[in-house]
Amino acid sequence: MANFNQPDRESFFFPRAQYHGPIKPDNLVFNANFQEFAQKVSYISALETSGKLSPAEAYSKIRVLWKQLKRSAKQLGVANQSKT
């Protein structure tokens, strides 16, 4: 078994993609929230695929995460921004 040190383990289990949009604090916070959303959806999907969650449970959990992400976007004011 590989001996991962803490930063390697962290980046393996919680990968982060580089941000390429306009550099504003709200955009950076939303990007972090969006990446966390994507990671959690990935875990839920894997649990559903392996039979650990029912499709209804997976859908319910993803729907809650989606609502949280939408609320975050609205609070940060990034919900209706267009790419310039």
Buried (B, 14 or more C-beta within 10 A) or exposed (E): EEEEEEEEEEEEEEEEEEBEEEEEEBBBBBBEBBBBBEBBBEEBEEBBEEEEBEEEEBEEBBEEBEEBBEEBBEEBEBEEBEEE
